[in-house]
Amino acid sequence: MPIVKAAIEPGLPKYLVVYRRIRSAIDEGQLRPGDRVPSVRALATELNLARGTVEAAYELLISEGYLTARGQAGTVIALDLPVKTVPSSSAETVAPTEQDQPRPLQMGLPALDAFPRKLWSRLITQRARQTDIAGLGFSDPRGYAPLRSAIATYLGLYRGVQCTPDQVFICTGYNAVLELVCESLEMAGQGCWFEDPGYVHARQMLLNRGVQLVPVPVDADGLRVEHGIRLNLKARLAVVTPAHQSPLGVALSPDRRKALLDWAQVQSSWVLEDDYDSEFRYRGRPLPALKGQDVHDRVLYAGTFSKMLFPGLRLAYLVVPREQVERFEQVARLWRNRCPELLQATASDFLSQGHFTRHLKKMRQLYSARRAFLVKALEEVGSGILKVDPQAGGINLLVRVLIDVPDSRIAKQARAAGLSIEPLSRWQVAAGQEGGLLMTFTNVASAEQAAEIAGRLLMAIEAARSVDRSKA
């Protein structure tokens, strides 16, 4: 097998070396769907590594869908790989293409250059060395207990969410949170309020699970609760982003918060609060979580480390109402949809040792500056053409286009110019809503870079307008 032939790469955790070599063998067609990989014991012996190191690599590959564990039948390459691989006749390592690299303004990316990679590498190496026999078996379906405890403590101190570690479930990203909620609440065929516009990937995920979505409009005060009641009073679930609406950036007003909680209590319905980006606020204090006002325990609270740390971690969490813990645990035990325990343990250390809160404080200051760079450049370069929506927080900008050109056409031209911009229309369900351009400023490192990006965007807008004229 190709992964046993190369020496251990210096400066890289050993479990990642194994992970990368197996991924490379899959990508190059040397390992194909259904092929059996060596047992943990055999590969550890061949590479002269600890079993825990190989186990961590296999867990990561399983969590990403590249391997499938079949008990006594062994571990095999997944039949349905998450990314289509192209067999190569060359054994040489292929350099990442431009499309593989983060692009300017790409949505959902934190400041990758500012993440403390050396600290993280040290923590994960320490954890890998501490792996014992107990850590090699099946873990708690709710997730690594110290991490759940650290999350519960953090939420109580900083978000006003009072919960016990038993109520916290660790999931492999926000999509896994939605899957756990849908399965546990038996949402197939059930009505679900969904913000319009709203998070496009969540919308697709819910539709794939057979949920009957009820698009509820959003205005300057957030979700229009009274509109949702008129559309579907008895909906089983409402999925909301109350602290910082995705993607408009508005906050759910106090009156509507109360109305939403009252509706859930009276109808015995549930509210899934996605508290994304709530830690990043540049004007005023962070808004309290809706869950903190939930006296009737009808709110499920979700958060993720994708934007606070890095998206490749694939680590999210869900706080479940006390009466639902047993049901959610049953589903979680059947699904085994777990983030590798090595990464959970590292994240736990990152939180409990105080690195997380220090990192957030640093990021707030950095993002405030980088946001200002991009806003100023857009206002100067795009005067009379672009208008930035005022938002108090988050890591995204919503930019309105003041000329009559479809946002989807502008986004297409911007992508051709190397800018990763999302059209707001893609996030909308109802027709006739105002369009706009969605972008992230976190990796705009200087005023000069911001000006260059703004200039490229303006050229993309002009190109889109020329296309419109040619079709007229």
C-alpha positions, 0 to 999 in steps of 0.5 A: 500500500503506498502509505507505508513507503514514505518516511514520516514528514517532519513538522506534521502530526503523525496521524495527519501524515497517515491521513494524507497518504491514504487520501492521496492513494484514493485521489490517485486511484491506487485505492478504489471504492470497496478496497480493504485497508490494513487493520489499525494494528497492522498499519501501526506495526508497518509504520512503526507508529502507536495504534492510537495515531493510526486510529485517529487518522482512520477516525478522521477519514471515516468522519469525512466519508472516505472510509467505512468501518464494517466491524469484523469485516474490516475497514474499506474505502467508501463506495460513495466517496464524498469527492469524485476522484480522478485516477492518475497514471503518475505517482507524483504529488499533484500541486493544489490548483487555484480552485483548491485555494481560498478565494478573496471574499469567500463566504464562511471563511475566518481569517486563516492567516491569524489562526494560531497554528503552532499552538494548535499543533502543539495541543494536538500532538500532546493529545495524540501522545496521551492516547490510551486504550480507552480512547481507542474504543467507541466514544460517547455518542454525545461527544467527548465529555470534557469538551461538552463540559467546556462548551456548557461552561462557555455558553453559561458565561458568555451567551447566557445559556444555562445547560448541563454537559449532558444536554450538549451533543457534538456533531460533525458540522452544522449539517450534522446538527440539522440531521440529528434534529430532523431524525430526533424530532421526526421532521420528515413531512412536517412543517418548518418555518424557515427564514426568507432569505435564509442560509441556503445550505441549511434550506437544501439540507432540510428539503433533502430530509423531506421537511416541508419548508414554510418560507417566512419573510424577514425585515429589519426586525428579523423573522416576521413571526405573525406571518409564520403563524398565518402561513402554518400555525402548527409547524413543528419547528422554526429554524432561526438566526436571531442574534445575527440573521443569515444573511441580512445581519439584522437582529430579532427584536425583543417583541418578536423573540417573545412572540416566537417563544410564546408560539412554540410554547402554545403549539408545543413546537420547537425552535432551532436557534443557530447562534452563528457569528454572535461572538463577532459584534463591532457596535454595542454588546453582543446580543443575548441568545434566545435560548437564555430567555427560553423558560419553557425549554422549547429551544434547541441551541446550535453553534459551530467552531467553523468560523471561530476556529477553522472550517476544516475542523468540522465541529459543531454542537447542539444543546437539547432541552432536558426532556429530549436528551434521551431521544437525541442520545438514542438517535446519536448512538445509531448514527455514530456521526461523530467528530474524531475524539482526538480533535474533540479533545484538542478543542477541549484543551483550547477552550479550557486553557483559555486560548479560545476566549483570547483568540476571539478577542484578537479576532474581534479587533482584527475583523473590525479593522479588516471590515473597515478596509473593505467597506471604505474601499467599496464606498470609494471605488463604487460610489453611486453604484454600491451601497453597503448594508449597515450591520453591527456584527458578523464576518460577512457584508451585504452589498446592494447594487444601485444599478439595474443588473441581476446580482447573479450575473454580477456574481458570475462575472466576479467569479471569473475575475477570481472573486468568490461572491454569492448573489443574495437571490440564491438565498431567497425563496420568494421572487421579487425581493431586492438582490445584493452581493454577499462577501466575507472580509476576514481575509482582506489583510490591508487597505491596499488589498481592499482597494484592489479587490473593490476595483476588480468587483467594479470591473465585474459589475461593468462586464455584467452590465455590458452583457445586459446591454448586448442582450437588450 
